[in-house]
Amino acid sequence: MNDDEKGKRFLELIDEQNNVQWSIVAKLSSLISSKWNSTDLQKEIEELVEKHTTITKELNSLDEKSSIL
């Protein structure tokens, strides 16, 4: 992957990561409102955190030489 492709993918991942973070915040707010009593919301949060972790790992792999960040 050349630098232009890496840069484009980096920006796509940052955007996706930001959307996942906002989803996590929204789900946590809903879970708090439910008095922490929703297993469905808990599962959704777990899945979002896993997705966030995957995105972060890919972001880190794009920046092997610390040239993007």
All heavy atoms as TSV, in Angstrom:
chain	resi	resn	atom	element	x	y	z
A	1	MET	N	N	0.857	-1.171	0.000
A	1	MET	CA	C	0.000	0.000	0.000
A	1	MET	C	C	0.906	1.237	0.000
A	1	MET	O	O	1.783	1.374	0.851
A	1	MET	CB	C	-0.891	-0.042	1.248
A	1	MET	CG	C	-1.946	1.027	1.297
A	1	MET	SD	S	-3.001	0.975	2.787
A	1	MET	CE	C	-3.949	-0.506	2.539
A	2	ASN	N	N	0.689	2.133	-0.953
A	2	ASN	CA	C	1.525	3.335	-1.000
A	2	ASN	C	C	1.051	4.367	0.035
A	2	ASN	O	O	0.021	4.201	0.676
A	2	ASN	CB	C	1.582	3.923	-2.413
A	2	ASN	CG	C	0.254	4.501	-2.875
A	2	ASN	OD1	O	-0.501	5.055	-2.089
A	2	ASN	ND2	N	-0.033	4.377	-4.166
A	3	ASP	N	N	1.817	5.443	0.172
A	3	ASP	CA	C	1.514	6.442	1.204
A	3	ASP	C	C	0.155	7.110	1.001
A	3	ASP	O	O	-0.557	7.388	1.975
A	3	ASP	CB	C	2.614	7.500	1.266
A	3	ASP	CG	C	3.879	6.985	1.925
A	3	ASP	OD1	O	3.817	5.913	2.579
A	3	ASP	OD2	O	4.927	7.633	1.804
A	4	ASP	N	N	-0.223	7.375	-0.266
A	4	ASP	CA	C	-1.528	7.993	-0.518
A	4	ASP	C	C	-2.666	7.067	-0.093
A	4	ASP	O	O	-3.649	7.513	0.522
A	4	ASP	CB	C	-1.681	8.350	-2.000
A	4	ASP	CG	C	-0.863	9.562	-2.398
A	4	ASP	OD1	O	-0.459	10.332	-1.501
A	4	ASP	OD2	O	-0.617	9.742	-3.609
A	5	GLU	N	N	-2.535	5.788	-0.421
A	5	GLU	CA	C	-3.561	4.820	-0.024
A	5	GLU	C	C	-3.620	4.685	1.492
A	5	GLU	O	O	-4.699	4.603	2.074
A	5	GLU	CB	C	-3.269	3.450	-0.660
A	5	GLU	CG	C	-3.460	3.426	-2.159
A	5	GLU	CD	C	-2.908	2.150	-2.798
A	5	GLU	OE1	O	-1.980	1.540	-2.223
A	5	GLU	OE2	O	-3.408	1.792	-3.877
A	6	LYS	N	N	-2.447	4.665	2.126
A	6	LYS	CA	C	-2.405	4.596	3.595
A	6	LYS	C	C	-3.071	5.813	4.216
A	6	LYS	O	O	-3.831	5.703	5.176
A	6	LYS	CB	C	-0.960	4.498	4.090
A	6	LYS	CG	C	-0.353	3.143	3.970
A	6	LYS	CD	C	1.043	3.150	4.580
A	6	LYS	CE	C	1.714	1.806	4.450
A	6	LYS	NZ	N	3.061	1.805	5.036
A	7	GLY	N	N	-2.782	6.991	3.661
A	7	GLY	CA	C	-3.385	8.216	4.182
A	7	GLY	C	C	-4.893	8.207	4.038
A	7	GLY	O	O	-5.619	8.587	4.969
A	8	LYS	N	N	-5.376	7.754	2.889
A	8	LYS	CA	C	-6.821	7.688	2.659
A	8	LYS	C	C	-7.465	6.693	3.620
A	8	LYS	O	O	-8.492	6.975	4.233
A	8	LYS	CB	C	-7.115	7.287	1.213
A	8	LYS	CG	C	-8.577	7.257	0.890
A	8	LYS	CD	C	-8.833	6.890	-0.560
A	8	LYS	CE	C	-10.334	6.828	-0.805
A	8	LYS	NZ	N	-10.661	6.342	-2.129
A	9	ARG	N	N	-6.847	5.515	3.761
A	9	ARG	CA	C	-7.387	4.500	4.671
A	9	ARG	C	C	-7.341	5.002	6.117
A	9	ARG	O	O	-8.275	4.782	6.893
A	9	ARG	CB	C	-6.593	3.190	4.530
A	9	ARG	CG	C	-7.119	2.065	5.379
A	9	ARG	CD	C	-8.512	1.660	4.966
A	9	ARG	NE	N	-9.008	0.614	5.851
A	9	ARG	CZ	C	-10.260	0.507	6.227
A	9	ARG	NH1	N	-11.176	1.331	5.759
A	9	ARG	NH2	N	-10.635	-0.464	7.038
A	10	PHE	N	N	-6.286	5.686	6.473
A	10	PHE	CA	C	-6.147	6.257	7.804
A	10	PHE	C	C	-7.324	7.188	8.112
A	10	PHE	O	O	-7.956	7.086	9.165
A	10	PHE	CB	C	-4.817	7.001	7.912
A	10	PHE	CG	C	-4.547	7.601	9.257
A	10	PHE	CD1	C	-4.007	6.827	10.276
A	10	PHE	CD2	C	-4.818	8.937	9.511
A	10	PHE	CE1	C	-3.748	7.370	11.526
A	10	PHE	CE2	C	-4.569	9.485	10.752
A	10	PHE	CZ	C	-4.033	8.705	11.769
A	11	LEU	N	N	-7.638	8.083	7.180
A	11	LEU	CA	C	-8.746	9.022	7.387
A	11	LEU	C	C	-10.086	8.296	7.474
A	11	LEU	O	O	-10.950	8.656	8.283
A	11	LEU	CB	C	-8.763	10.064	6.278
A	11	LEU	CG	C	-7.578	11.039	6.281
A	11	LEU	CD1	C	-7.645	11.956	5.065
A	11	LEU	CD2	C	-7.533	11.845	7.571
A	12	GLU	N	N	-10.260	7.266	6.644
A	12	GLU	CA	C	-11.495	6.475	6.713
A	12	GLU	C	C	-11.640	5.811	8.074
A	12	GLU	O	O	-12.726	5.806	8.667
A	12	GLU	CB	C	-11.496	5.402	5.617
A	12	GLU	CG	C	-11.664	5.938	4.220
A	12	GLU	CD	C	-11.401	4.880	3.145
A	12	GLU	OE1	O	-10.949	3.757	3.485
A	12	GLU	OE2	O	-11.643	5.186	1.967
A	13	LEU	N	N	-10.535	5.250	8.569
A	13	LEU	CA	C	-10.574	4.578	9.868
A	13	LEU	C	C	-10.815	5.553	11.011
A	13	LEU	O	O	-11.547	5.240	11.953
A	13	LEU	CB	C	-9.272	3.804	10.099
A	13	LEU	CG	C	-9.099	2.549	9.253
A	13	LEU	CD1	C	-7.670	2.036	9.357
A	13	LEU	CD2	C	-10.087	1.461	9.658
A	14	ILE	N	N	-10.212	6.729	10.933
A	14	ILE	CA	C	-10.440	7.758	11.963
A	14	ILE	C	C	-11.918	8.135	12.001
A	14	ILE	O	O	-12.518	8.254	13.076
A	14	ILE	CB	C	-9.557	9.006	11.714
A	14	ILE	CG1	C	-8.087	8.687	11.957
A	14	ILE	CG2	C	-10.007	10.191	12.553
A	14	ILE	CD1	C	-7.731	8.371	13.405
A	15	ASP	N	N	-12.523	8.305	10.841
A	15	ASP	CA	C	-13.943	8.642	10.761
A	15	ASP	C	C	-14.795	7.514	11.350
A	15	ASP	O	O	-15.704	7.761	12.147
A	15	ASP	CB	C	-14.336	8.916	9.312
A	15	ASP	CG	C	-15.759	9.407	9.186
A	15	ASP	OD1	O	-16.137	10.362	9.899
A	15	ASP	OD2	O	-16.511	8.833	8.361
A	16	GLU	N	N	-14.469	6.281	10.970
A	16	GLU	CA	C	-15.220	5.136	11.488
A	16	GLU	C	C	-15.046	5.004	13.002
A	16	GLU	O	O	-16.006	4.760	13.732
A	16	GLU	CB	C	-14.752	3.858	10.783
A	16	GLU	CG	C	-15.558	2.640	11.149
A	16	GLU	CD	C	-15.137	1.396	10.383
A	16	GLU	OE1	O	-14.302	1.491	9.461
A	16	GLU	OE2	O	-15.640	0.319	10.736
A	17	GLN	N	N	-13.819	5.204	13.466
A	17	GLN	CA	C	-13.544	5.124	14.897
A	17	GLN	C	C	-14.343	6.192	15.659
A	17	GLN	O	O	-14.903	5.920	16.723
A	17	GLN	CB	C	-12.048	5.286	15.142
A	17	GLN	CG	C	-11.629	5.041	16.572
A	17	GLN	CD	C	-10.133	5.202	16.749
A	17	GLN	OE1	O	-9.577	6.221	16.347
A	17	GLN	NE2	N	-9.494	4.217	17.339
A	18	ASN	N	N	-14.401	7.395	15.115
A	18	ASN	CA	C	-15.167	8.472	15.742
A	18	ASN	C	C	-16.651	8.095	15.838
A	18	ASN	O	O	-17.283	8.308	16.880
A	18	ASN	CB	C	-14.988	9.762	14.945
A	18	ASN	CG	C	-15.645	10.943	15.613
A	18	ASN	OD1	O	-15.445	11.180	16.790
A	18	ASN	ND2	N	-16.452	11.677	14.863
A	19	ASN	N	N	-17.194	7.524	14.766
A	19	ASN	CA	C	-18.602	7.109	14.782
A	19	ASN	C	C	-18.850	6.021	15.827
A	19	ASN	O	O	-19.866	6.047	16.539
A	19	ASN	CB	C	-19.027	6.620	13.396
A	19	ASN	CG	C	-19.117	7.743	12.393
A	19	ASN	OD1	O	-19.319	8.893	12.749
A	19	ASN	ND2	N	-18.937	7.419	11.129
A	20	VAL	N	N	-17.920	5.075	15.933
A	20	VAL	CA	C	-18.053	4.009	16.923
A	20	VAL	C	C	-17.992	4.600	18.329
A	20	VAL	O	O	-18.784	4.231	19.211
A	20	VAL	CB	C	-16.969	2.925	16.718
A	20	VAL	CG1	C	-16.941	1.952	17.886
A	20	VAL	CG2	C	-17.199	2.172	15.414
A	21	GLN	N	N	-17.093	5.541	18.560
A	21	GLN	CA	C	-16.984	6.174	19.879
A	21	GLN	C	C	-18.288	6.866	20.262
A	21	GLN	O	O	-18.744	6.742	21.409
A	21	GLN	CB	C	-15.824	7.171	19.899
A	21	GLN	CG	C	-14.483	6.502	19.888
A	21	GLN	CD	C	-13.308	7.447	19.700
A	21	GLN	OE1	O	-12.219	6.967	19.481
A	21	GLN	NE2	N	-13.489	8.748	19.758
A	22	TRP	N	N	-18.891	7.590	19.323
A	22	TRP	CA	C	-20.159	8.252	19.622
A	22	TRP	C	C	-21.255	7.230	19.886
A	22	TRP	O	O	-22.120	7.435	20.747
A	22	TRP	CB	C	-20.564	9.209	18.498
A	22	TRP	CG	C	-19.857	10.514	18.608
A	22	TRP	CD1	C	-18.907	11.007	17.774
A	22	TRP	CD2	C	-20.028	11.499	19.631
A	22	TRP	NE1	N	-18.466	12.231	18.224
A	22	TRP	CE2	C	-19.142	12.565	19.355
A	22	TRP	CE3	C	-20.836	11.585	20.767
A	22	TRP	CZ2	C	-19.054	13.685	20.163
A	22	TRP	CZ3	C	-20.735	12.716	21.569
A	22	TRP	CH2	C	-19.861	13.741	21.260
A	23	SER	N	N	-21.232	6.117	19.173
A	23	SER	CA	C	-22.216	5.052	19.419
A	23	SER	C	C	-22.044	4.469	20.812
A	23	SER	O	O	-23.030	4.186	21.503
A	23	SER	CB	C	-22.078	3.938	18.372
A	23	SER	OG	O	-22.416	4.408	17.098
A	24	ILE	N	N	-20.797	4.282	21.228
A	24	ILE	CA	C	-20.528	3.769	22.575
A	24	ILE	C	C	-21.078	4.734	23.624
A	24	ILE	O	O	-21.744	4.314	24.580
A	24	ILE	CB	C	-19.018	3.522	22.784
A	24	ILE	CG1	C	-18.553	2.337	21.930
A	24	ILE	CG2	C	-18.704	3.283	24.264
A	24	ILE	CD1	C	-17.039	2.178	21.863
A	25	VAL	N	N	-20.835	6.010	23.447
A	25	VAL	CA	C	-21.334	7.012	24.393
A	25	VAL	C	C	-22.862	6.985	24.444
A	25	VAL	O	O	-23.459	7.008	25.536
A	25	VAL	CB	C	-20.822	8.426	24.024
A	25	VAL	CG1	C	-21.533	9.497	24.828
A	25	VAL	CG2	C	-19.314	8.506	24.220
A	26	ALA	N	N	-23.503	6.900	23.294
A	26	ALA	CA	C	-24.971	6.869	23.256
A	26	ALA	C	C	-25.515	5.623	23.956
A	26	ALA	O	O	-26.483	5.706	24.731
A	26	ALA	CB	C	-25.458	6.913	21.806
A	27	LYS	N	N	-24.893	4.475	23.700
A	27	LYS	CA	C	-25.339	3.228	24.332
A	27	LYS	C	C	-25.097	3.272	25.841
A	27	LYS	O	O	-25.941	2.806	26.614
A	27	LYS	CB	C	-24.619	2.018	23.737
A	27	LYS	CG	C	-24.862	1.793	22.270
A	27	LYS	CD	C	-26.255	1.329	21.987
A	27	LYS	CE	C	-26.403	1.119	20.481
A	27	LYS	NZ	N	-27.758	0.795	20.109
A	28	LEU	N	N	-23.968	3.816	26.258
A	28	LEU	CA	C	-23.703	3.940	27.701
A	28	LEU	C	C	-24.725	4.848	28.366
A	28	LEU	O	O	-25.211	4.551	29.464
A	28	LEU	CB	C	-22.294	4.471	27.948
A	28	LEU	CG	C	-21.163	3.469	27.832
A	28	LEU	CD1	C	-19.816	4.184	27.901
A	28	LEU	CD2	C	-21.259	2.411	28.920
A	29	SER	N	N	-25.069	5.936	27.711
A	29	SER	CA	C	-26.085	6.842	28.264
A	29	SER	C	C	-27.421	6.119	28.418
A	29	SER	O	O	-28.101	6.255	29.444
A	29	SER	CB	C	-26.258	8.061	27.361
A	29	SER	OG	O	-25.090	8.828	27.343
A	30	SER	N	N	-27.778	5.339	27.406
A	30	SER	CA	C	-29.026	4.566	27.489
A	30	SER	C	C	-28.962	3.521	28.587
A	30	SER	O	O	-29.944	3.305	29.308
A	30	SER	CB	C	-29.312	3.878	26.146
A	30	SER	OG	O	-29.525	4.828	25.138
A	31	LEU	N	N	-27.800	2.882	28.715
A	31	LEU	CA	C	-27.643	1.863	29.742
A	31	LEU	C	C	-27.753	2.478	31.133
A	31	LEU	O	O	-28.400	1.918	32.023
A	31	LEU	CB	C	-26.299	1.149	29.577
A	31	LEU	CG	C	-26.042	-0.063	30.452
A	31	LEU	CD1	C	-27.086	-1.147	30.230
A	31	LEU	CD2	C	-24.650	-0.615	30.177
A	32	ILE	N	N	-27.157	3.640	31.331
A	32	ILE	CA	C	-27.262	4.342	32.614
A	32	ILE	C	C	-28.721	4.696	32.890
A	32	ILE	O	O	-29.216	4.512	34.004
A	32	ILE	CB	C	-26.361	5.585	32.633
A	32	ILE	CG1	C	-24.886	5.158	32.645
A	32	ILE	CG2	C	-26.673	6.482	33.835
A	32	ILE	CD1	C	-23.912	6.280	32.346
A	33	SER	N	N	-29.416	5.174	31.873
A	33	SER	CA	C	-30.838	5.526	32.034
A	33	SER	C	C	-31.683	4.310	32.415
A	33	SER	O	O	-32.696	4.440	33.088
A	33	SER	CB	C	-31.385	6.141	30.753
A	33	SER	OG	O	-30.767	7.380	30.509
A	34	SER	N	N	-31.250	3.139	31.948
A	34	SER	CA	C	-31.999	1.918	32.264
A	34	SER	C	C	-31.595	1.348	33.628
A	34	SER	O	O	-31.977	0.234	33.969
A	34	SER	CB	C	-31.770	0.856	31.183
A	34	SER	OG	O	-30.505	0.244	31.327
A	35	LYS	N	N	-30.813	2.120	34.382
A	35	LYS	CA	C	-30.298	1.683	35.690
A	35	LYS	C	C	-29.414	0.444	35.536
A	35	LYS	O	O	-29.414	-0.444	36.365
A	35	LYS	CB	C	-31.440	1.390	36.668
A	35	LYS	CG	C	-32.429	2.513	36.848
A	35	LYS	CD	C	-31.884	3.559	37.776
A	35	LYS	CE	C	-33.015	4.522	38.126
A	35	LYS	NZ	N	-32.688	5.898	37.920
A	36	TRP	N	N	-28.654	0.390	34.442
A	36	TRP	CA	C	-27.713	-0.704	34.144
A	36	TRP	C	C	-28.434	-2.041	34.042
A	36	TRP	O	O	-27.884	-3.084	34.354
A	36	TRP	CB	C	-26.604	-0.772	35.192
A	36	TRP	CG	C	-25.822	0.492	35.270
A	36	TRP	CD1	C	-26.070	1.540	36.084
A	36	TRP	CD2	C	-24.694	0.865	34.473
A	36	TRP	NE1	N	-25.162	2.559	35.859
A	36	TRP	CE2	C	-24.297	2.157	34.875
A	36	TRP	CE3	C	-23.962	0.234	33.463
A	36	TRP	CZ2	C	-23.221	2.832	34.310
A	36	TRP	CZ3	C	-22.889	0.906	32.907
A	36	TRP	CH2	C	-22.530	2.190	33.321
A	37	ASN	N	N	-29.666	-1.990	33.562
A	37	ASN	CA	C	-30.508	-3.182	33.600
A	37	ASN	C	C	-30.884	-3.690	32.214
A	37	ASN	O	O	-31.963	-4.228	32.039
A	37	ASN	CB	C	-31.769	-2.863	34.417
A	37	ASN	CG	C	-32.325	-4.081	35.094
A	37	ASN	OD1	O	-31.645	-5.084	35.206
A	37	ASN	ND2	N	-33.561	-3.989	35.547
A	38	SER	N	N	-30.009	-3.515	31.248
A	38	SER	CA	C	-30.320	-3.976	29.898
A	38	SER	C	C	-29.171	-4.836	29.361
A	38	SER	O	O	-28.118	-4.327	28.997
A	38	SER	CB	C	-30.555	-2.789	28.959
A	38	SER	OG	O	-30.682	-3.234	27.623
A	39	THR	N	N	-29.412	-6.128	29.303
A	39	THR	CA	C	-28.378	-7.022	28.778
A	39	THR	C	C	-28.159	-6.788	27.286
A	39	THR	O	O	-27.047	-6.980	26.791
A	39	THR	CB	C	-28.723	-8.503	29.037
A	39	THR	OG1	O	-30.014	-8.784	28.504
A	39	THR	CG2	C	-28.700	-8.809	30.521
A	40	ASP	N	N	-29.202	-6.361	26.580
A	40	ASP	CA	C	-29.052	-6.071	25.147
A	40	ASP	C	C	-28.080	-4.913	24.931
A	40	ASP	O	O	-27.199	-4.980	24.066
A	40	ASP	CB	C	-30.401	-5.734	24.503
A	40	ASP	CG	C	-31.316	-6.943	24.386
A	40	ASP	OD1	O	-30.806	-8.088	24.436
A	40	ASP	OD2	O	-32.532	-6.746	24.245
A	41	LEU	N	N	-28.244	-3.848	25.709
A	41	LEU	CA	C	-27.340	-2.706	25.596
A	41	LEU	C	C	-25.917	-3.081	26.001
A	41	LEU	O	O	-24.950	-2.650	25.374
A	41	LEU	CB	C	-27.833	-1.535	26.453
A	41	LEU	CG	C	-29.002	-0.731	25.883
A	41	LEU	CD1	C	-29.536	0.239	26.932
A	41	LEU	CD2	C	-28.588	0.010	24.634
A	42	GLN	N	N	-25.790	-3.891	27.024
A	42	GLN	CA	C	-24.461	-4.335	27.454
A	42	GLN	C	C	-23.767	-5.096	26.326
A	42	GLN	O	O	-22.586	-4.872	26.049
A	42	GLN	CB	C	-24.570	-5.206	28.704
A	42	GLN	CG	C	-24.980	-4.436	29.934
A	42	GLN	CD	C	-25.242	-5.341	31.128
A	42	GLN	OE1	O	-25.003	-6.543	31.085
A	42	GLN	NE2	N	-25.752	-4.749	32.200
A	43	LYS	N	N	-24.502	-5.973	25.661
A	43	LYS	CA	C	-23.943	-6.759	24.561
A	43	LYS	C	C	-23.558	-5.838	23.393
A	43	LYS	O	O	-22.496	-6.005	22.792
A	43	LYS	CB	C	-24.942	-7.818	24.104
A	43	LYS	CG	C	-24.426	-8.732	23.010
A	43	LYS	CD	C	-25.361	-9.884	22.794
A	43	LYS	CE	C	-24.981	-10.751	21.633
A	43	LYS	NZ	N	-23.639	-11.238	21.592
A	44	GLU	N	N	-24.412	-4.881	23.079
A	44	GLU	CA	C	-24.116	-3.932	22.000
A	44	GLU	C	C	-22.849	-3.135	22.308
A	44	GLU	O	O	-22.024	-2.902	21.424
A	44	GLU	CB	C	-25.298	-2.987	21.784
A	44	GLU	CG	C	-26.497	-3.652	21.144
A	44	GLU	CD	C	-27.684	-2.708	21.019
A	44	GLU	OE1	O	-27.483	-1.512	20.747
A	44	GLU	OE2	O	-28.822	-3.182	21.209
A	45	ILE	N	N	-22.691	-2.726	23.556
A	45	ILE	CA	C	-21.492	-1.979	23.955
A	45	ILE	C	C	-20.256	-2.859	23.813
A	45	ILE	O	O	-19.224	-2.407	23.299
A	45	ILE	CB	C	-21.636	-1.423	25.385
A	45	ILE	CG1	C	-22.700	-0.325	25.416
A	45	ILE	CG2	C	-20.305	-0.884	25.906
A	45	ILE	CD1	C	-23.133	0.092	26.794
A	46	GLU	N	N	-20.356	-4.087	24.244
A	46	GLU	CA	C	-19.228	-5.014	24.102
A	46	GLU	C	C	-18.818	-5.156	22.632
A	46	GLU	O	O	-17.629	-5.135	22.300
A	46	GLU	CB	C	-19.583	-6.385	24.672
A	46	GLU	CG	C	-19.643	-6.428	26.182
A	46	GLU	CD	C	-20.135	-7.769	26.708
A	46	GLU	OE1	O	-20.215	-8.741	25.929
A	46	GLU	OE2	O	-20.436	-7.832	27.909
A	47	GLU	N	N	-19.805	-5.284	21.745
A	47	GLU	CA	C	-19.522	-5.422	20.313
A	47	GLU	C	C	-18.880	-4.154	19.752
A	47	GLU	O	O	-17.947	-4.225	18.941
A	47	GLU	CB	C	-20.805	-5.759	19.557
A	47	GLU	CG	C	-21.320	-7.161	19.856
A	47	GLU	CD	C	-22.724	-7.416	19.325
A	47	GLU	OE1	O	-23.341	-6.508	18.724
A	47	GLU	OE2	O	-23.217	-8.543	19.537
A	48	LEU	N	N	-19.364	-2.991	20.189
A	48	LEU	CA	C	-18.788	-1.731	19.735
A	48	LEU	C	C	-17.356	-1.562	20.222
A	48	LEU	O	O	-16.492	-1.079	19.477
A	48	LEU	CB	C	-19.654	-0.551	20.193
A	48	LEU	CG	C	-20.977	-0.367	19.456
A	48	LEU	CD1	C	-21.871	0.616	20.207
A	48	LEU	CD2	C	-20.742	0.106	18.028
A	49	VAL	N	N	-17.090	-1.973	21.451
A	49	VAL	CA	C	-15.727	-1.882	21.988
A	49	VAL	C	C	-14.794	-2.801	21.199
A	49	VAL	O	O	-13.661	-2.427	20.872
A	49	VAL	CB	C	-15.697	-2.196	23.500
A	49	VAL	CG1	C	-14.282	-2.373	24.013
A	49	VAL	CG2	C	-16.409	-1.087	24.274
A	50	GLU	N	N	-15.266	-3.994	20.851
A	50	GLU	CA	C	-14.458	-4.906	20.036
A	50	GLU	C	C	-14.171	-4.287	18.663
A	50	GLU	O	O	-13.043	-4.373	18.156
A	50	GLU	CB	C	-15.173	-6.242	19.873
A	50	GLU	CG	C	-15.162	-7.089	21.131
A	50	GLU	CD	C	-15.976	-8.364	20.994
A	50	GLU	OE1	O	-16.225	-8.821	19.856
A	50	GLU	OE2	O	-16.369	-8.908	22.041
A	51	LYS	N	N	-15.183	-3.658	18.070
A	51	LYS	CA	C	-14.999	-3.005	16.771
A	51	LYS	C	C	-13.985	-1.868	16.889
A	51	LYS	O	O	-13.124	-1.696	16.030
A	51	LYS	CB	C	-16.342	-2.482	16.255
A	51	LYS	CG	C	-16.279	-1.896	14.875
A	51	LYS	CD	C	-17.664	-1.525	14.362
A	51	LYS	CE	C	-17.571	-1.009	12.947
A	51	LYS	NZ	N	-18.888	-0.681	12.392
A	52	HIS	N	N	-14.091	-1.095	17.955
A	52	HIS	CA	C	-13.159	0.010	18.188
A	52	HIS	C	C	-11.729	-0.515	18.311
A	52	HIS	O	O	-10.796	0.063	17.751
A	52	HIS	CB	C	-13.570	0.770	19.454
A	52	HIS	CG	C	-12.818	2.031	19.677
A	52	HIS	ND1	N	-11.581	2.043	20.267
A	52	HIS	CD2	C	-13.126	3.320	19.383
A	52	HIS	CE1	C	-11.155	3.299	20.342
A	52	HIS	NE2	N	-12.083	4.089	19.806
A	53	THR	N	N	-11.565	-1.623	19.023
A	53	THR	CA	C	-10.250	-2.237	19.184
A	53	THR	C	C	-9.681	-2.675	17.838
A	53	THR	O	O	-8.498	-2.447	17.546
A	53	THR	CB	C	-10.341	-3.441	20.148
A	53	THR	OG1	O	-10.807	-2.968	21.417
A	53	THR	CG2	C	-9.001	-4.125	20.318
A	54	THR	N	N	-10.516	-3.275	17.001
A	54	THR	CA	C	-10.082	-3.717	15.677
A	54	THR	C	C	-9.640	-2.539	14.821
A	54	THR	O	O	-8.598	-2.595	14.159
A	54	THR	CB	C	-11.229	-4.487	14.977
A	54	THR	OG1	O	-11.590	-5.614	15.790
A	54	THR	CG2	C	-10.818	-4.959	13.597
A	55	ILE	N	N	-10.408	-1.472	14.855
A	55	ILE	CA	C	-10.066	-0.268	14.091
A	55	ILE	C	C	-8.741	0.307	14.587
A	55	ILE	O	O	-7.868	0.670	13.790
A	55	ILE	CB	C	-11.185	0.792	14.198
A	55	ILE	CG1	C	-12.452	0.308	13.496
A	55	ILE	CG2	C	-10.733	2.132	13.609
A	55	ILE	CD1	C	-13.677	1.151	13.796
A	56	THR	N	N	-8.571	0.382	15.896
A	56	THR	CA	C	-7.341	0.925	16.476
A	56	THR	C	C	-6.131	0.099	16.070
A	56	THR	O	O	-5.082	0.657	15.720
A	56	THR	CB	C	-7.461	0.992	18.009
A	56	THR	OG1	O	-8.581	1.826	18.344
A	56	THR	CG2	C	-6.203	1.563	18.645
A	57	LYS	N	N	-6.276	-1.213	16.080
A	57	LYS	CA	C	-5.172	-2.077	15.654
A	57	LYS	C	C	-4.810	-1.830	14.195
A	57	LYS	O	O	-3.631	-1.785	13.838
A	57	LYS	CB	C	-5.539	-3.546	15.869
A	57	LYS	CG	C	-5.495	-3.958	17.314
A	57	LYS	CD	C	-5.887	-5.407	17.491
A	57	LYS	CE	C	-5.888	-5.800	18.953
A	57	LYS	NZ	N	-6.333	-7.189	19.154
A	58	GLU	N	N	-5.832	-1.670	13.336
A	58	GLU	CA	C	-5.546	-1.399	11.923
A	58	GLU	C	C	-4.884	-0.033	11.759
A	58	GLU	O	O	-3.944	0.125	10.974
A	58	GLU	CB	C	-6.802	-1.491	11.066
A	58	GLU	CG	C	-6.495	-1.358	9.588
A	58	GLU	CD	C	-7.665	-1.565	8.663
A	58	GLU	OE1	O	-8.740	-2.013	9.106
A	58	GLU	OE2	O	-7.510	-1.260	7.463
A	59	LEU	N	N	-5.364	0.958	12.500
A	59	LEU	CA	C	-4.732	2.279	12.450
A	59	LEU	C	C	-3.259	2.191	12.831
A	59	LEU	O	O	-2.401	2.760	12.157
A	59	LEU	CB	C	-5.441	3.249	13.406
A	59	LEU	CG	C	-6.703	3.905	12.902
A	59	LEU	CD1	C	-7.425	4.590	14.052
A	59	LEU	CD2	C	-6.414	4.884	11.789
A	60	ASN	N	N	-2.979	1.472	13.893
A	60	ASN	CA	C	-1.601	1.327	14.346
A	60	ASN	C	C	-0.746	0.597	13.319
A	60	ASN	O	O	0.420	0.925	13.132
A	60	ASN	CB	C	-1.545	0.619	15.696
A	60	ASN	CG	C	-2.091	1.470	16.818
A	60	ASN	OD1	O	-2.149	2.685	16.713
A	60	ASN	ND2	N	-2.508	0.838	17.891
A	61	SER	N	N	-1.332	-0.372	12.632
A	61	SER	CA	C	-0.555	-1.124	11.644
A	61	SER	C	C	-0.241	-0.273	10.412
A	61	SER	O	O	0.756	-0.518	9.731
A	61	SER	CB	C	-1.297	-2.400	11.227
A	61	SER	OG	O	-2.382	-2.108	10.369
A	62	LEU	N	N	-1.071	0.715	10.121
A	62	LEU	CA	C	-0.821	1.604	8.984
A	62	LEU	C	C	0.363	2.524	9.245
A	62	LEU	O	O	1.017	2.992	8.319
A	62	LEU	CB	C	-2.049	2.469	8.673
A	62	LEU	CG	C	-3.227	1.777	8.008
A	62	LEU	CD1	C	-4.396	2.756	7.910
A	62	LEU	CD2	C	-2.862	1.239	6.643
A	63	ASP	N	N	0.609	2.795	10.499
A	63	ASP	CA	C	1.623	3.773	10.872
A	63	ASP	C	C	2.863	3.094	11.440
A	63	ASP	O	O	3.372	3.469	12.489
A	63	ASP	CB	C	1.036	4.759	11.874
A	63	ASP	CG	C	1.862	6.013	11.999
A	63	ASP	OD1	O	2.544	6.373	11.040
A	63	ASP	OD2	O	1.817	6.629	13.077
A	64	GLU	N	N	3.368	2.105	10.731
A	64	GLU	CA	C	4.513	1.324	11.195
A	64	GLU	C	C	5.736	2.198	11.489
A	64	GLU	O	O	6.476	1.958	12.419
A	64	GLU	CB	C	4.896	0.282	10.160
A	64	GLU	CG	C	3.840	-0.764	9.920
A	64	GLU	CD	C	4.137	-1.610	8.705
A	64	GLU	OE1	O	4.948	-1.218	7.850
A	64	GLU	OE2	O	3.510	-2.699	8.605
A	65	LYS	N	N	5.961	3.215	10.667
A	65	LYS	CA	C	7.151	4.053	10.810
A	65	LYS	C	C	6.865	5.386	11.495
A	65	LYS	O	O	7.645	6.317	11.412
A	65	LYS	CB	C	7.764	4.300	9.430
A	65	LYS	CG	C	8.201	3.047	8.727
A	65	LYS	CD	C	8.702	3.335	7.336
A	65	LYS	CE	C	8.991	2.055	6.594
A	65	LYS	NZ	N	9.331	2.295	5.200
A	66	SER	N	N	5.699	5.497	12.109
A	66	SER	CA	C	5.262	6.732	12.764
A	66	SER	C	C	5.297	7.917	11.802
A	66	SER	O	O	5.615	9.042	12.184
A	66	SER	CB	C	6.131	7.035	13.995
A	66	SER	OG	O	6.007	6.002	14.952
A	67	SER	N	N	4.951	7.653	10.563
A	67	SER	CA	C	4.997	8.715	9.567
A	67	SER	C	C	3.661	9.424	9.389
A	67	SER	O	O	3.628	10.528	8.879
A	67	SER	CB	C	5.442	8.125	8.211
A	67	SER	OG	O	4.541	7.113	7.809
A	68	ILE	N	N	2.573	8.774	9.787
A	68	ILE	CA	C	1.251	9.393	9.602
A	68	ILE	C	C	0.894	10.249	10.802
A	68	ILE	O	O	0.374	11.344	10.667
A	68	ILE	CB	C	0.171	8.308	9.384
A	68	ILE	CG1	C	0.441	7.559	8.086
A	68	ILE	CG2	C	-1.204	8.945	9.325
A	68	ILE	CD1	C	-0.519	6.384	7.851
A	69	LEU	N	N	1.180	9.751	11.983
A	69	LEU	CA	C	0.772	10.466	13.196
A	69	LEU	C	C	1.769	11.525	13.591
A	69	LEU	O	O	2.904	11.453	13.505
A	69	LEU	CB	C	0.616	9.459	14.354
A	69	LEU	CG	C	-0.434	8.389	14.116
A	69	LEU	CD1	C	-0.425	7.402	15.286
A	69	LEU	CD2	C	-1.804	8.993	13.982
